[in-house]
Amino acid sequence: MKLTRLVGECDEGECPTIYATDRGTLAIQGGRLAEHGLDLPAHETLVEIPVELVRKAIRDNLI
């Protein structure tokens, strides 16, 4: 899978980031949430990113 960085909080790649995939989906890099109380399938997880990151992606017409 090819990832294209759309928007992130830093340039180093070690912080919340939104990527576009070559499959027409988005991949989100963020902090893993462990204490959420949901029953998720084993192949899924939840991550947390700042709302401002999504706002910036929308403002810049990236998503």
PDB file of N, H, CA, C and O in Angstrom:
ATOM      1  N   MET A   1       0.845  -1.175   0.000  1.00  0.00           N
ATOM      2  CA  MET A   1       0.000   0.000   0.000  1.00  0.00           C
ATOM      3  C   MET A   1       0.890   1.237   0.000  1.00  0.00           C
ATOM      4  O   MET A   1       1.882   1.303   0.725  1.00  0.00           O
ATOM      5  N   LYS A   2       0.522   2.210  -0.819  1.00  0.00           N
ATOM      6  H   LYS A   2      -0.284   2.157  -1.408  1.00  0.00           H
ATOM      7  CA  LYS A   2       1.262   3.471  -0.871  1.00  0.00           C
ATOM      8  C   LYS A   2       0.515   4.507  -0.028  1.00  0.00           C
ATOM      9  O   LYS A   2      -0.698   4.670  -0.159  1.00  0.00           O
ATOM     10  N   LEU A   3       1.255   5.206   0.839  1.00  0.00           N
ATOM     11  H   LEU A   3       2.241   5.074   0.946  1.00  0.00           H
ATOM     12  CA  LEU A   3       0.696   6.271   1.672  1.00  0.00           C
ATOM     13  C   LEU A   3       1.241   7.615   1.216  1.00  0.00           C
ATOM     14  O   LEU A   3       2.433   7.753   0.942  1.00  0.00           O
ATOM     15  N   THR A   4       0.360   8.603   1.139  1.00  0.00           N
ATOM     16  H   THR A   4      -0.608   8.492   1.362  1.00  0.00           H
ATOM     17  CA  THR A   4       0.755   9.970   0.819  1.00  0.00           C
ATOM     18  C   THR A   4       0.358  10.851   1.988  1.00  0.00           C
ATOM     19  O   THR A   4      -0.815  10.918   2.354  1.00  0.00           O
ATOM     20  N   ARG A   5       1.330  11.521   2.567  1.00  0.00           N
ATOM     21  H   ARG A   5       2.283  11.467   2.269  1.00  0.00           H
ATOM     22  CA  ARG A   5       1.056  12.384   3.718  1.00  0.00           C
ATOM     23  C   ARG A   5       0.212  13.572   3.269  1.00  0.00           C
ATOM     24  O   ARG A   5       0.575  14.288   2.336  1.00  0.00           O
ATOM     25  N   LEU A   6      -0.917  13.771   3.943  1.00  0.00           N
ATOM     26  H   LEU A   6      -1.212  13.189   4.700  1.00  0.00           H
ATOM     27  CA  LEU A   6      -1.779  14.904   3.640  1.00  0.00           C
ATOM     28  C   LEU A   6      -1.520  16.056   4.595  1.00  0.00           C
ATOM     29  O   LEU A   6      -1.276  17.184   4.167  1.00  0.00           O
ATOM     30  N   VAL A   7      -1.573  15.770   5.882  1.00  0.00           N
ATOM     31  H   VAL A   7      -1.772  14.854   6.230  1.00  0.00           H
ATOM     32  CA  VAL A   7      -1.397  16.809   6.893  1.00  0.00           C
ATOM     33  C   VAL A   7      -0.935  16.151   8.187  1.00  0.00           C
ATOM     34  O   VAL A   7      -1.364  15.048   8.527  1.00  0.00           O
ATOM     35  N   GLY A   8      -0.058  16.843   8.897  1.00  0.00           N
ATOM     36  H   GLY A   8       0.290  17.739   8.620  1.00  0.00           H
ATOM     37  CA  GLY A   8       0.443  16.323  10.169  1.00  0.00           C
ATOM     38  C   GLY A   8       0.793  17.447  11.110  1.00  0.00           C
ATOM     39  O   GLY A   8       0.815  18.620  10.735  1.00  0.00           O
ATOM     40  N   GLU A   9       1.066  17.067  12.336  1.00  0.00           N
ATOM     41  H   GLU A   9       1.048  16.115  12.640  1.00  0.00           H
ATOM     42  CA  GLU A   9       1.417  18.041  13.360  1.00  0.00           C
ATOM     43  C   GLU A   9       2.898  18.389  13.342  1.00  0.00           C
ATOM     44  O   GLU A   9       3.307  19.397  13.917  1.00  0.00           O
ATOM     45  N   CYS A  10       3.700  17.564  12.687  1.00  0.00           N
ATOM     46  H   CYS A  10       3.368  16.745  12.219  1.00  0.00           H
ATOM     47  CA  CYS A  10       5.135  17.850  12.588  1.00  0.00           C
ATOM     48  C   CYS A  10       5.667  17.226  11.311  1.00  0.00           C
ATOM     49  O   CYS A  10       4.944  16.503  10.625  1.00  0.00           O
ATOM     50  N   ASP A  11       6.906  17.493  10.989  1.00  0.00           N
ATOM     51  H   ASP A  11       7.494  18.080  11.546  1.00  0.00           H
ATOM     52  CA  ASP A  11       7.518  16.967   9.770  1.00  0.00           C
ATOM     53  C   ASP A  11       8.314  15.689  10.009  1.00  0.00           C
ATOM     54  O   ASP A  11       8.799  15.083   9.053  1.00  0.00           O
ATOM     55  N   GLU A  12       8.457  15.269  11.251  1.00  0.00           N
ATOM     56  H   GLU A  12       8.063  15.761  12.028  1.00  0.00           H
ATOM     57  CA  GLU A  12       9.305  14.135  11.590  1.00  0.00           C
ATOM     58  C   GLU A  12       8.630  12.777  11.444  1.00  0.00           C
ATOM     59  O   GLU A  12       9.317  11.756  11.442  1.00  0.00           O
ATOM     60  N   GLY A  13       7.291  12.732  11.322  1.00  0.00           N
ATOM     61  H   GLY A  13       6.732  13.562  11.324  1.00  0.00           H
ATOM     62  CA  GLY A  13       6.599  11.465  11.169  1.00  0.00           C
ATOM     63  C   GLY A  13       6.303  10.743  12.461  1.00  0.00           C
ATOM     64  O   GLY A  13       5.844   9.601  12.431  1.00  0.00           O
ATOM     65  N   GLU A  14       6.551  11.372  13.596  1.00  0.00           N
ATOM     66  H   GLU A  14       6.924  12.300  13.621  1.00  0.00           H
ATOM     67  CA  GLU A  14       6.304  10.747  14.886  1.00  0.00           C
ATOM     68  C   GLU A  14       5.205  11.474  15.650  1.00  0.00           C
ATOM     69  O   GLU A  14       5.262  11.568  16.876  1.00  0.00           O
ATOM     70  N   CYS A  15       4.213  11.986  14.941  1.00  0.00           N
ATOM     71  H   CYS A  15       4.167  11.910  13.945  1.00  0.00           H
ATOM     72  CA  CYS A  15       3.120  12.698  15.589  1.00  0.00           C
ATOM     73  C   CYS A  15       1.849  12.499  14.761  1.00  0.00           C
ATOM     74  O   CYS A  15       1.921  11.958  13.657  1.00  0.00           O
ATOM     75  N   PRO A  16       0.697  12.922  15.264  1.00  0.00           N
ATOM     76  CA  PRO A  16      -0.554  12.707  14.539  1.00  0.00           C
ATOM     77  C   PRO A  16      -0.480  13.174  13.089  1.00  0.00           C
ATOM     78  O   PRO A  16      -0.066  14.296  12.798  1.00  0.00           O
ATOM     79  N   THR A  17      -0.895  12.282  12.188  1.00  0.00           N
ATOM     80  H   THR A  17      -1.231  11.371  12.424  1.00  0.00           H
ATOM     81  CA  THR A  17      -0.811  12.547  10.755  1.00  0.00           C
ATOM     82  C   THR A  17      -1.975  11.872  10.037  1.00  0.00           C
ATOM     83  O   THR A  17      -2.423  10.800  10.441  1.00  0.00           O
ATOM     84  N   ILE A  18      -2.461  12.504   8.970  1.00  0.00           N
ATOM     85  H   ILE A  18      -2.096  13.375   8.641  1.00  0.00           H
ATOM     86  CA  ILE A  18      -3.473  11.898   8.108  1.00  0.00           C
ATOM     87  C   ILE A  18      -2.812  11.610   6.768  1.00  0.00           C
ATOM     88  O   ILE A  18      -2.181  12.484   6.173  1.00  0.00           O
ATOM     89  N   TYR A  19      -2.964  10.372   6.300  1.00  0.00           N
ATOM     90  H   TYR A  19      -3.476   9.662   6.783  1.00  0.00           H
ATOM     91  CA  TYR A  19      -2.413   9.928   5.020  1.00  0.00           C
ATOM     92  C   TYR A  19      -3.547   9.510   4.092  1.00  0.00           C
ATOM     93  O   TYR A  19      -4.586   9.038   4.553  1.00  0.00           O
ATOM     94  N   ALA A  20      -3.353   9.683   2.792  1.00  0.00           N
ATOM     95  H   ALA A  20      -2.509  10.067   2.418  1.00  0.00           H
ATOM     96  CA  ALA A  20      -4.231   9.094   1.783  1.00  0.00           C
ATOM     97  C   ALA A  20      -3.559   7.809   1.323  1.00  0.00           C
ATOM     98  O   ALA A  20      -2.335   7.749   1.210  1.00  0.00           O
ATOM     99  N   THR A  21      -4.360   6.782   1.058  1.00  0.00           N
ATOM    100  H   THR A  21      -5.354   6.831   1.150  1.00  0.00           H
ATOM    101  CA  THR A  21      -3.812   5.526   0.548  1.00  0.00           C
ATOM    102  C   THR A  21      -4.092   5.417  -0.943  1.00  0.00           C
ATOM    103  O   THR A  21      -4.915   6.151  -1.490  1.00  0.00           O
ATOM    104  N   ASP A  22      -3.404   4.504  -1.580  1.00  0.00           N
ATOM    105  H   ASP A  22      -2.735   3.908  -1.135  1.00  0.00           H
ATOM    106  CA  ASP A  22      -3.650   4.267  -3.000  1.00  0.00           C
ATOM    107  C   ASP A  22      -4.899   3.400  -3.215  1.00  0.00           C
ATOM    108  O   ASP A  22      -5.195   3.003  -4.342  1.00  0.00           O
ATOM    109  N   ARG A  23      -5.627   3.111  -2.131  1.00  0.00           N
ATOM    110  H   ARG A  23      -5.387   3.433  -1.215  1.00  0.00           H
ATOM    111  CA  ARG A  23      -6.878   2.346  -2.215  1.00  0.00           C
ATOM    112  C   ARG A  23      -8.098   3.251  -2.064  1.00  0.00           C
ATOM    113  O   ARG A  23      -9.227   2.767  -1.982  1.00  0.00           O
ATOM    114  N   GLY A  24      -7.870   4.573  -2.026  1.00  0.00           N
ATOM    115  H   GLY A  24      -6.953   4.967  -2.093  1.00  0.00           H
ATOM    116  CA  GLY A  24      -8.977   5.515  -1.888  1.00  0.00           C
ATOM    117  C   GLY A  24      -9.494   5.645  -0.465  1.00  0.00           C
ATOM    118  O   GLY A  24     -10.649   6.014  -0.251  1.00  0.00           O
ATOM    119  N   THR A  25      -8.642   5.344   0.505  1.00  0.00           N
ATOM    120  H   THR A  25      -7.704   5.044   0.330  1.00  0.00           H
ATOM    121  CA  THR A  25      -9.010   5.455   1.914  1.00  0.00           C
ATOM    122  C   THR A  25      -8.036   6.377   2.629  1.00  0.00           C
ATOM    123  O   THR A  25      -7.060   6.839   2.038  1.00  0.00           O
ATOM    124  N   LEU A  26      -8.300   6.641   3.896  1.00  0.00           N
ATOM    125  H   LEU A  26      -9.093   6.266   4.376  1.00  0.00           H
ATOM    126  CA  LEU A  26      -7.399   7.426   4.733  1.00  0.00           C
ATOM    127  C   LEU A  26      -6.788   6.526   5.790  1.00  0.00           C
ATOM    128  O   LEU A  26      -7.441   5.610   6.289  1.00  0.00           O
ATOM    129  N   ALA A  27      -5.540   6.787   6.128  1.00  0.00           N
ATOM    130  H   ALA A  27      -5.010   7.532   5.723  1.00  0.00           H
ATOM    131  CA  ALA A  27      -4.858   6.121   7.237  1.00  0.00           C
ATOM    132  C   ALA A  27      -4.513   7.200   8.256  1.00  0.00           C
ATOM    133  O   ALA A  27      -4.014   8.265   7.893  1.00  0.00           O
ATOM    134  N   ILE A  28      -4.776   6.927   9.516  1.00  0.00           N
ATOM    135  H   ILE A  28      -5.181   6.061   9.810  1.00  0.00           H
ATOM    136  CA  ILE A  28      -4.580   7.907  10.580  1.00  0.00           C
ATOM    137  C   ILE A  28      -3.501   7.416  11.537  1.00  0.00           C
ATOM    138  O   ILE A  28      -3.561   6.294  12.040  1.00  0.00           O
ATOM    139  N   GLN A  29      -2.517   8.272  11.779  1.00  0.00           N
ATOM    140  H   GLN A  29      -2.469   9.183  11.370  1.00  0.00           H
ATOM    141  CA  GLN A  29      -1.482   7.988  12.773  1.00  0.00           C
ATOM    142  C   GLN A  29      -1.795   8.828  14.002  1.00  0.00           C
ATOM    143  O   GLN A  29      -1.920  10.049  13.909  1.00  0.00           O
ATOM    144  N   GLY A  30      -1.920   8.185  15.137  1.00  0.00           N
ATOM    145  H   GLY A  30      -1.819   7.193  15.212  1.00  0.00           H
ATOM    146  CA  GLY A  30      -2.200   8.896  16.376  1.00  0.00           C
ATOM    147  C   GLY A  30      -1.934   8.001  17.565  1.00  0.00           C
ATOM    148  O   GLY A  30      -1.473   6.868  17.424  1.00  0.00           O
ATOM    149  N   GLY A  31      -2.232   8.524  18.727  1.00  0.00           N
ATOM    150  H   GLY A  31      -2.607   9.444  18.841  1.00  0.00           H
ATOM    151  CA  GLY A  31      -2.042   7.759  19.949  1.00  0.00           C
ATOM    152  C   GLY A  31      -3.124   6.701  20.106  1.00  0.00           C
ATOM    153  O   GLY A  31      -4.310   7.003  19.973  1.00  0.00           O
ATOM    154  N   ARG A  32      -2.728   5.466  20.387  1.00  0.00           N
ATOM    155  H   ARG A  32      -1.765   5.221  20.495  1.00  0.00           H
ATOM    156  CA  ARG A  32      -3.676   4.367  20.557  1.00  0.00           C
ATOM    157  C   ARG A  32      -4.482   4.566  21.835  1.00  0.00           C
ATOM    158  O   ARG A  32      -3.932   4.878  22.891  1.00  0.00           O
ATOM    159  N   LEU A  33      -5.791   4.380  21.722  1.00  0.00           N
ATOM    160  H   LEU A  33      -6.238   4.127  20.864  1.00  0.00           H
ATOM    161  CA  LEU A  33      -6.679   4.484  22.871  1.00  0.00           C
ATOM    162  C   LEU A  33      -6.944   3.084  23.422  1.00  0.00           C
ATOM    163  O   LEU A  33      -7.427   2.214  22.698  1.00  0.00           O
ATOM    164  N   ALA A  34      -6.637   2.869  24.676  1.00  0.00           N
ATOM    165  H   ALA A  34      -6.245   3.576  25.264  1.00  0.00           H
ATOM    166  CA  ALA A  34      -6.830   1.552  25.277  1.00  0.00           C
ATOM    167  C   ALA A  34      -8.070   1.504  26.162  1.00  0.00           C
ATOM    168  O   ALA A  34      -8.736   0.470  26.223  1.00  0.00           O
ATOM    169  N   GLU A  35      -8.387   2.570  26.832  1.00  0.00           N
ATOM    170  H   GLU A  35      -7.846   3.410  26.782  1.00  0.00           H
ATOM    171  CA  GLU A  35      -9.485   2.604  27.804  1.00  0.00           C
ATOM    172  C   GLU A  35     -10.728   3.240  27.194  1.00  0.00           C
ATOM    173  O   GLU A  35     -11.165   4.299  27.645  1.00  0.00           O
ATOM    174  N   HIS A  36     -11.309   2.600  26.162  1.00  0.00           N
ATOM    175  H   HIS A  36     -10.954   1.740  25.796  1.00  0.00           H
ATOM    176  CA  HIS A  36     -12.445   3.191  25.462  1.00  0.00           C
ATOM    177  C   HIS A  36     -13.761   2.486  25.748  1.00  0.00           C
ATOM    178  O   HIS A  36     -14.818   3.056  25.475  1.00  0.00           O
ATOM    179  N   GLY A  37     -13.745   1.278  26.281  1.00  0.00           N
ATOM    180  H   GLY A  37     -12.887   0.815  26.502  1.00  0.00           H
ATOM    181  CA  GLY A  37     -14.965   0.569  26.627  1.00  0.00           C
ATOM    182  C   GLY A  37     -15.706  -0.050  25.459  1.00  0.00           C
ATOM    183  O   GLY A  37     -16.809  -0.567  25.642  1.00  0.00           O
ATOM    184  N   LEU A  38     -15.135  -0.015  24.260  1.00  0.00           N
ATOM    185  H   LEU A  38     -14.239   0.405  24.111  1.00  0.00           H
ATOM    186  CA  LEU A  38     -15.773  -0.605  23.086  1.00  0.00           C
ATOM    187  C   LEU A  38     -15.274  -2.033  22.869  1.00  0.00           C
ATOM    188  O   LEU A  38     -14.169  -2.382  23.283  1.00  0.00           O
ATOM    189  N   ASP A  39     -16.086  -2.845  22.226  1.00  0.00           N
ATOM    190  H   ASP A  39     -16.985  -2.562  21.890  1.00  0.00           H
ATOM    191  CA  ASP A  39     -15.709  -4.205  21.877  1.00  0.00           C
ATOM    192  C   ASP A  39     -15.305  -4.224  20.406  1.00  0.00           C
ATOM    193  O   ASP A  39     -16.133  -4.476  19.531  1.00  0.00           O
ATOM    194  N   LEU A  40     -14.035  -3.956  20.143  1.00  0.00           N
ATOM    195  H   LEU A  40     -13.363  -3.751  20.854  1.00  0.00           H
ATOM    196  CA  LEU A  40     -13.530  -3.874  18.776  1.00  0.00           C
ATOM    197  C   LEU A  40     -13.022  -5.223  18.290  1.00  0.00           C
ATOM    198  O   LEU A  40     -12.502  -6.009  19.082  1.00  0.00           O
ATOM    199  N   PRO A  41     -13.168  -5.502  16.990  1.00  0.00           N
ATOM    200  CA  PRO A  41     -12.561  -6.716  16.438  1.00  0.00           C
ATOM    201  C   PRO A  41     -11.042  -6.673  16.619  1.00  0.00           C
ATOM    202  O   PRO A  41     -10.456  -5.596  16.725  1.00  0.00           O
ATOM    203  N   ALA A  42     -10.420  -7.824  16.652  1.00  0.00           N
ATOM    204  H   ALA A  42     -10.895  -8.700  16.566  1.00  0.00           H
ATOM    205  CA  ALA A  42      -8.974  -7.912  16.890  1.00  0.00           C
ATOM    206  C   ALA A  42      -8.158  -7.169  15.836  1.00  0.00           C
ATOM    207  O   ALA A  42      -7.051  -6.716  16.128  1.00  0.00           O
ATOM    208  N   HIS A  43      -8.677  -7.034  14.622  1.00  0.00           N
ATOM    209  H   HIS A  43      -9.576  -7.401  14.384  1.00  0.00           H
ATOM    210  CA  HIS A  43      -7.912  -6.386  13.545  1.00  0.00           C
ATOM    211  C   HIS A  43      -8.117  -4.871  13.503  1.00  0.00           C
ATOM    212  O   HIS A  43      -7.592  -4.213  12.604  1.00  0.00           O
ATOM    213  N   GLU A  44      -8.867  -4.299  14.450  1.00  0.00           N
ATOM    214  H   GLU A  44      -9.294  -4.833  15.179  1.00  0.00           H
ATOM    215  CA  GLU A  44      -9.103  -2.857  14.481  1.00  0.00           C
ATOM    216  C   GLU A  44      -8.588  -2.251  15.775  1.00  0.00           C
ATOM    217  O   GLU A  44      -8.427  -2.945  16.779  1.00  0.00           O
ATOM    218  N   THR A  45      -8.330  -0.937  15.741  1.00  0.00           N
ATOM    219  H   THR A  45      -8.462  -0.373  14.926  1.00  0.00           H
ATOM    220  CA  THR A  45      -7.949  -0.195  16.931  1.00  0.00           C
ATOM    221  C   THR A  45      -8.494   1.222  16.814  1.00  0.00           C
ATOM    222  O   THR A  45      -8.921   1.637  15.737  1.00  0.00           O
ATOM    223  N   LEU A  46      -8.482   1.946  17.887  1.00  0.00           N
ATOM    224  H   LEU A  46      -8.135   1.609  18.762  1.00  0.00           H
ATOM    225  CA  LEU A  46      -8.855   3.364  17.889  1.00  0.00           C
ATOM    226  C   LEU A  46      -7.614   4.192  18.113  1.00  0.00           C
ATOM    227  O   LEU A  46      -6.758   3.838  18.924  1.00  0.00           O
ATOM    228  N   VAL A  47      -7.514   5.304  17.387  1.00  0.00           N
ATOM    229  H   VAL A  47      -8.209   5.592  16.728  1.00  0.00           H
ATOM    230  CA  VAL A  47      -6.434   6.252  17.624  1.00  0.00           C
ATOM    231  C   VAL A  47      -7.044   7.621  17.858  1.00  0.00           C
ATOM    232  O   VAL A  47      -8.159   7.908  17.421  1.00  0.00           O
ATOM    233  N   GLU A  48      -6.302   8.447  18.545  1.00  0.00           N
ATOM    234  H   GLU A  48      -5.396   8.214  18.900  1.00  0.00           H
ATOM    235  CA  GLU A  48      -6.753   9.798  18.877  1.00  0.00           C
ATOM    236  C   GLU A  48      -5.862  10.804  18.170  1.00  0.00           C
ATOM    237  O   GLU A  48      -4.635  10.726  18.232  1.00  0.00           O
ATOM    238  N   ILE A  49      -6.513  11.765  17.487  1.00  0.00           N
ATOM    239  H   ILE A  49      -7.510  11.829  17.436  1.00  0.00           H
ATOM    240  CA  ILE A  49      -5.777  12.851  16.850  1.00  0.00           C
ATOM    241  C   ILE A  49      -6.468  14.163  17.214  1.00  0.00           C
ATOM    242  O   ILE A  49      -7.651  14.157  17.554  1.00  0.00           O
ATOM    243  N   PRO A  50      -5.759  15.279  17.152  1.00  0.00           N
ATOM    244  CA  PRO A  50      -6.369  16.565  17.450  1.00  0.00           C
ATOM    245  C   PRO A  50      -7.430  16.948  16.413  1.00  0.00           C
ATOM    246  O   PRO A  50      -7.229  16.728  15.219  1.00  0.00           O
ATOM    247  N   VAL A  51      -8.532  17.506  16.847  1.00  0.00           N
ATOM    248  H   VAL A  51      -8.696  17.684  17.817  1.00  0.00           H
ATOM    249  CA  VAL A  51      -9.581  17.984  15.943  1.00  0.00           C
ATOM    250  C   VAL A  51      -9.002  18.994  14.960  1.00  0.00           C
ATOM    251  O   VAL A  51      -9.405  19.025  13.797  1.00  0.00           O
ATOM    252  N   GLU A  52      -8.072  19.810  15.408  1.00  0.00           N
ATOM    253  H   GLU A  52      -7.745  19.784  16.352  1.00  0.00           H
ATOM    254  CA  GLU A  52      -7.484  20.830  14.541  1.00  0.00           C
ATOM    255  C   GLU A  52      -6.795  20.223  13.324  1.00  0.00           C
ATOM    256  O   GLU A  52      -6.724  20.857  12.271  1.00  0.00           O
ATOM    257  N   LEU A  53      -6.287  19.002  13.459  1.00  0.00           N
ATOM    258  H   LEU A  53      -6.344  18.487  14.315  1.00  0.00           H
ATOM    259  CA  LEU A  53      -5.648  18.344  12.325  1.00  0.00           C
ATOM    260  C   LEU A  53      -6.666  18.065  11.221  1.00  0.00           C
ATOM    261  O   LEU A  53      -6.362  18.247  10.043  1.00  0.00           O
ATOM    262  N   VAL A  54      -7.854  17.630  11.584  1.00  0.00           N
ATOM    263  H   VAL A  54      -8.102  17.481  12.541  1.00  0.00           H
ATOM    264  CA  VAL A  54      -8.923  17.385  10.609  1.00  0.00           C
ATOM    265  C   VAL A  54      -9.390  18.714  10.011  1.00  0.00           C
ATOM    266  O   VAL A  54      -9.609  18.811   8.804  1.00  0.00           O
ATOM    267  N   ARG A  55      -9.540  19.730  10.852  1.00  0.00           N
ATOM    268  H   ARG A  55      -9.362  19.651  11.833  1.00  0.00           H
ATOM    269  CA  ARG A  55      -9.944  21.049  10.350  1.00  0.00           C
ATOM    270  C   ARG A  55      -8.947  21.583   9.327  1.00  0.00           C
ATOM    271  O   ARG A  55      -9.337  22.143   8.303  1.00  0.00           O
ATOM    272  N   LYS A  56      -7.664  21.407   9.612  1.00  0.00           N
ATOM    273  H   LYS A  56      -7.348  20.952  10.444  1.00  0.00           H
ATOM    274  CA  LYS A  56      -6.629  21.884   8.686  1.00  0.00           C
ATOM    275  C   LYS A  56      -6.702  21.129   7.362  1.00  0.00           C
ATOM    276  O   LYS A  56      -6.565  21.737   6.301  1.00  0.00           O
ATOM    277  N   ALA A  57      -6.915  19.819   7.406  1.00  0.00           N
ATOM    278  H   ALA A  57      -7.027  19.325   8.268  1.00  0.00           H
ATOM    279  CA  ALA A  57      -7.026  19.029   6.182  1.00  0.00           C
ATOM    280  C   ALA A  57      -8.227  19.482   5.348  1.00  0.00           C
ATOM    281  O   ALA A  57      -8.137  19.549   4.122  1.00  0.00           O
ATOM    282  N   ILE A  58      -9.337  19.789   5.997  1.00  0.00           N
ATOM    283  H   ILE A  58      -9.409  19.734   6.993  1.00  0.00           H
ATOM    284  CA  ILE A  58     -10.524  20.252   5.287  1.00  0.00           C
ATOM    285  C   ILE A  58     -10.287  21.660   4.728  1.00  0.00           C
ATOM    286  O   ILE A  58     -10.607  21.933   3.572  1.00  0.00           O
ATOM    287  N   ARG A  59      -9.727  22.547   5.550  1.00  0.00           N
ATOM    288  H   ARG A  59      -9.466  22.325   6.490  1.00  0.00           H
ATOM    289  CA  ARG A  59      -9.456  23.912   5.118  1.00  0.00           C
ATOM    290  C   ARG A  59      -8.554  23.954   3.890  1.00  0.00           C
ATOM    291  O   ARG A  59      -8.718  24.788   3.000  1.00  0.00           O
ATOM    292  N   ASP A  60      -7.589  23.021   3.868  1.00  0.00           N
ATOM    293  H   ASP A  60      -7.456  22.343   4.591  1.00  0.00           H
ATOM    294  CA  ASP A  60      -6.636  22.968   2.758  1.00  0.00           C
ATOM    295  C   ASP A  60      -7.125  22.097   1.593  1.00  0.00           C
ATOM    296  O   ASP A  60      -6.365  21.795   0.673  1.00  0.00           O
ATOM    297  N   ASN A  61      -8.408  21.695   1.645  1.00  0.00           N
ATOM    298  H   ASN A  61      -9.025  21.939   2.392  1.00  0.00           H
ATOM    299  CA  ASN A  61      -9.033  20.852   0.602  1.00  0.00           C
ATOM    300  C   ASN A  61      -8.251  19.561   0.365  1.00  0.00           C
ATOM    301  O   ASN A  61      -8.114  19.116  -0.775  1.00  0.00           O
ATOM    302  N   LEU A  62      -7.746  18.967   1.430  1.00  0.00           N
ATOM    303  H   LEU A  62      -7.858  19.329   2.356  1.00  0.00           H
ATOM    304  CA  LEU A  62      -6.990  17.723   1.305  1.00  0.00           C
ATOM    305  C   LEU A  62      -7.894  16.498   1.444  1.00  0.00           C
ATOM    306  O   LEU A  62      -7.579  15.424   0.930  1.00  0.00           O
ATOM    307  N   ILE A  63      -9.012  16.666   2.139  1.00  0.00           N
ATOM    308  H   ILE A  63      -9.268  17.538   2.556  1.00  0.00           H
ATOM    309  CA  ILE A  63      -9.999  15.587   2.275  1.00  0.00           C
ATOM    310  C   ILE A  63     -11.379  16.149   2.084  1.00  0.00           C
ATOM    311  O   ILE A  63     -12.362  15.411   2.157  1.00  0.00           O
TER     312      ILE A  63
END
